[in-house]
Amino acid sequence: MKFKHTTLSVLCTGALMLGLSACSNDKAPAATDSASSDTAATSGTLDKIKKSGTIVLGYRDSSIPFSYIADNPTQPVGYAHDLQLKVVEAVKKELNLPDLKVRYNLVTSQNRIPLVSNGTVDLECGSTTNNKERQQQVDFSVGFFQVGSRLLTATDSGVKDFADLKGKKLVTTAGTTSERYIRQHEKELGIGEIISAKDHAESFLMLQSGRAAAFMMDDILLAGEKSKAINPEKWVIVGTAPIQEIYGCMLRKGDTGFKQVVDGAITETYKSGQINEMYKKWFQSAVPPKNINLNFEMSDQLKALISNPHDRDK
């Protein structure tokens, strides 16, 4: 993708924000219109969607394989995005709106919660961890993935675990739970410097260019970044995960009607067995843009979550 220079990454992200925020041809208000936020603030999300005839989906541009841009710059793809589209189908049925339009709005680690909270984005399904702090601002769907935060590093770096980071530079993505954890523990680990990059792509760029010795993030996201490298075999995921987390879709807090539809769409995907095919598609098959297989087996924890869906943080 767009990872050779930080400047290029910034420019490309800006272009995507401009292009995808208004990628549909309908006449509904733009995703960032104040009218959209005002409507969401005074009525439920389902009412907002019914009045506008449009649902606004938040997406990430580099959270492989959950929500990202691959070959088509106007169309997000990924495991979480496929689940998001299951919700769209459920909303169409709930509101009897077969011609419901979809508008995409790019979100980042830093702005995703505010954009959901103020009604700019109706639903965000990407790589967002459900935790108690975030539950004060937004609601979460039932969980759809469980991860552990680990380290991506060069095979010859000498870094095998977090204890090996003494005096070294570590990069992580701003606004993530990994950043929060590592900043709370940087002194006891003796880390030389923590660098906060704007997204996962920039974090990996800093690692590849030698500006950091390791990149801390959720293990599956690290596998996604590794798959984009020119020589993936030069990089390895190491370390014992100090934190375990569950991903969920974000929606506006207190909107029980919309949450019921969202949870229903996801749990039905679990019950029908469709989730197994979706998992194989994104974690055990060749995925764009480089058609590399992540070979990431479904964990026992995720199997348990699918069997007994819940919206708790653990």
C-alpha positions in Angstrom: 0.0 0.0 0.0 1.3 3.5 0.8 4.2 2.9 3.1 7.4 4.2 1.6 7.4 7.6 3.2 5.5 9.1 6.2 4.6 12.1 4.0 3.1 9.9 1.4 1.1 8.0 4.0 -0.4 11.3 5.3 -1.3 12.5 1.8 -2.9 9.2 0.9 -4.9 9.1 4.1 -6.1 12.7 3.4 -7.1 11.7 -0.1 -9.1 8.7 1.2 -10.8 10.9 3.7 -11.9 13.3 1.0 -12.9 10.5 -1.5 -14.8 8.1 0.7 -16.6 10.5 2.9 -18.8 11.4 -0.1 -18.5 8.3 -2.2 -22.2 7.8 -2.6 -24.4 9.6 -5.1 -27.4 10.1 -2.9 -28.6 13.5 -1.7 -28.4 12.8 2.0 -26.3 15.1 4.2 -22.6 14.6 4.1 -21.3 12.3 6.9 -19.7 15.2 8.7 -22.7 17.5 8.4 -23.8 19.1 11.7 -27.4 18.2 10.7 -26.5 14.6 10.8 -25.0 14.9 14.3 -28.0 17.0 15.5 -30.5 14.4 14.3 -28.6 11.6 16.0 -28.5 13.6 19.2 -32.3 14.0 19.4 -33.5 10.6 18.0 -32.4 7.0 17.8 -30.0 5.8 15.1 -32.7 3.8 13.4 -34.9 6.9 13.1 -31.9 8.9 11.7 -31.2 6.2 9.1 -34.9 6.0 8.1 -35.2 9.7 7.6 -32.0 10.1 5.6 -32.3 6.8 3.7 -28.6 6.3 4.4 -26.4 4.5 7.0 -23.0 5.9 7.7 -20.3 3.2 8.3 -17.0 4.0 9.9 -14.0 2.2 8.5 -10.2 2.0 9.0 -7.8 2.3 6.1 -5.0 0.0 7.3 -6.4 -2.5 9.9 -5.7 -5.7 8.0 -7.6 -8.0 7.9 -10.5 -6.3 9.8 -11.2 -3.1 7.9 -8.9 -1.6 5.3 -8.4 -0.3 1.8 -6.9 -2.8 -0.6 -7.2 -2.6 -4.4 -10.2 -0.2 -4.7 -9.7 3.1 -2.9 -13.4 3.7 -2.6 -14.3 0.4 -1.0 -13.2 -0.9 2.4 -12.8 -4.6 2.8 -12.1 -7.0 5.7 -13.5 -9.4 8.3 -15.1 -6.7 10.4 -16.4 -4.9 7.3 -18.2 -8.1 6.2 -19.9 -8.3 9.6 -20.8 -4.6 9.2 -22.5 -5.4 6.0 -24.5 -8.1 7.8 -25.8 -5.3 10.0 -26.7 -3.2 7.0 -28.8 -6.1 5.6 -30.5 -6.4 9.0 -31.3 -2.7 9.1 -32.8 -2.9 5.6 -35.1 -5.6 6.9 -35.9 -3.8 10.2 -36.8 -0.5 8.4 -38.2 -2.0 5.2 -35.7 0.0 3.2 -34.4 -2.4 0.5 -32.7 0.6 -1.2 -30.9 1.8 1.9 -27.7 3.6 0.8 -24.3 3.2 2.5 -21.9 6.1 3.0 -18.4 5.4 4.3 -16.5 7.7 6.7 -12.8 7.1 7.4 -12.0 7.0 11.1 -8.7 6.8 13.0 -7.7 5.5 16.4 -8.0 9.0 17.8 -11.3 10.2 16.3 -13.4 7.0 16.0 -15.1 7.4 19.5 -16.0 11.0 19.1 -17.4 10.4 15.6 -19.6 7.6 16.8 -20.6 9.6 20.0 -21.7 12.7 18.1 -23.7 10.8 15.5 -21.4 11.5 12.5 -20.9 7.7 12.2 -23.7 5.3 12.8 -21.6 2.1 13.2 -17.9 1.4 13.4 -16.6 -2.1 13.0 -12.9 -2.3 12.7 -10.3 -3.2 15.4 -11.7 -1.3 18.4 -11.2 -2.9 21.8 -14.2 -3.0 24.2 -13.1 -1.7 27.6 -14.7 0.0 30.6 -13.3 3.4 29.8 -14.8 3.4 26.3 -18.1 2.0 27.6 -18.5 5.4 29.3 -18.7 7.1 25.9 -20.2 4.5 23.5 -21.9 1.1 23.5 -20.4 -2.0 22.0 -21.9 -4.9 20.1 -21.3 -8.5 21.1 -17.6 -9.3 20.6 -16.3 -10.6 17.3 -12.6 -11.2 18.0 -10.2 -11.7 20.9 -6.6 -10.6 20.7 -3.4 -10.2 22.7 -0.9 -7.3 22.4 2.6 -8.5 21.3 5.7 -7.3 19.5 6.6 -7.2 15.8 10.4 -7.0 15.3 13.2 -8.0 12.9 14.2 -11.6 13.1 17.8 -10.5 13.9 16.9 -7.7 16.4 17.5 -9.8 19.5 14.1 -8.8 20.9 12.2 -11.9 22.2 9.9 -10.3 24.7 9.1 -7.0 26.5 12.0 -7.5 28.9 14.3 -7.1 25.9 13.2 -3.5 25.2 15.5 -1.9 27.8 17.1 1.3 26.3 15.4 0.7 22.9 12.8 2.5 21.0 9.3 1.1 20.7 6.6 2.3 18.3 2.9 1.8 18.8 -0.2 3.4 17.3 -1.7 6.5 19.0 -5.1 6.2 20.6 -4.9 2.5 21.2 -5.0 0.4 24.3 -1.5 -0.8 23.5 -0.2 2.8 23.7 -2.0 3.3 27.0 -0.6 0.1 28.5 3.0 0.6 27.4 3.1 4.2 28.6 1.9 3.0 32.0 4.8 0.5 32.2 7.6 2.1 30.3 9.6 3.0 33.4 9.5 -0.5 34.9 10.4 -2.0 31.5 13.2 0.6 31.0 12.2 1.4 27.5 14.4 4.1 25.9 11.6 5.9 24.0 8.0 5.3 23.0 7.0 6.6 19.6 3.3 7.1 18.9 2.5 6.8 15.2 -0.8 8.0 13.6 -1.9 4.6 12.3 -0.6 1.0 12.0 0.9 1.6 8.6 3.0 4.4 9.9 4.0 2.4 13.0 5.3 -0.4 10.7 7.1 2.1 8.5 9.0 3.3 11.5 10.0 -0.2 12.4 11.0 -1.0 8.8 13.1 2.1 8.5 15.0 1.4 11.8 13.5 4.2 13.8 12.2 1.7 16.3 13.3 -1.8 17.5 9.8 -3.2 17.8 6.2 -2.4 17.1 3.6 -3.2 19.8 0.0 -3.9 18.8 -2.7 -6.6 18.8 -1.1 -9.8 17.4 -3.5 -10.2 14.5 -2.9 -6.6 13.4 0.8 -7.2 13.5 0.3 -10.2 11.3 -1.6 -8.0 8.9 1.2 -5.4 8.7 3.8 -8.2 8.3 1.9 -9.5 5.3 2.4 -6.1 3.5 6.2 -6.2 3.8 8.3 -6.7 0.7 10.0 -9.6 2.6 7.6 -10.8 5.3 10.1 -13.5 6.4 12.3 -10.7 7.8 9.8 -9.9 10.5 8.6 -12.0 13.4 5.9 -11.6 16.1 7.2 -12.3 19.6 6.5 -11.9 23.3 3.9 -13.0 25.8 0.8 -10.9 25.6 0.5 -8.7 28.7 -3.1 -7.9 27.9 -6.0 -9.8 26.3 -8.8 -7.8 24.6 -12.1 -8.3 22.8 -13.1 -6.3 19.7 -16.6 -5.1 19.2 -18.5 -2.8 16.9 -19.2 0.7 18.3 -22.5 2.5 18.3 -24.0 5.5 20.0 -24.5 5.0 23.8 -27.9 4.2 25.1 -29.4 3.4 21.7 -31.0 0.0 22.7 -33.1 -0.3 19.5 -30.1 0.0 17.2 -28.0 -2.2 19.4 -30.6 -5.0 19.3 -30.4 -5.0 15.5 -26.6 -4.9 15.5 -26.3 -7.7 18.0 -29.0 -9.7 16.2 -27.2 -9.5 12.9 -23.9 -10.6 14.4 -25.2 -13.5 16.5 -27.3 -14.8 13.6 -24.1 -14.9 11.5 -22.6 -17.0 14.4 -25.6 -19.3 14.7 -25.8 -20.0 10.9 -22.2 -21.0 10.7 -21.4 -18.2 8.2 -18.8 -16.9 10.5 -16.6 -19.9 9.9 -16.4 -19.2 6.1 -15.8 -15.5 6.8 -12.9 -16.4 9.2 -11.4 -18.8 6.6 -11.6 -16.0 4.0 -9.8 -13.4 6.0 -7.4 -15.4 8.3 -6.7 -18.6 6.5 -6.7 -17.7 2.8 -4.8 -15.3 0.6 -6.0 -11.7 1.3 -5.4 -8.5 -0.7 -3.5 -6.4 -1.4 -0.6 -8.8 -1.7 -2.6 -12.1 -1.6 -0.7 -13.4 1.4 -2.2 -16.0 3.8 -2.0 -14.9 7.4 -2.4 -18.5 8.5 -4.0 -17.4 11.8 -5.9 -20.2 13.4 -9.1 -19.5 15.3 -8.3 -19.4 19.0 -10.2 -21.3 21.7 -11.1 -18.0 23.2 -12.7 -16.8 19.9 -14.5 -20.1 19.5 -16.0 -19.7 23.0 -17.0 -16.1 22.2 -18.8 -17.3 19.1 -20.6 -20.0 21.0 -21.7 -17.7 23.8 -21.7 -14.1 22.4 -21.5 -11.2 24.9 -20.7 -7.5 25.0 -18.5 -7.6 28.1 -14.9 -6.4 27.9 -13.5 -9.8 29.1 
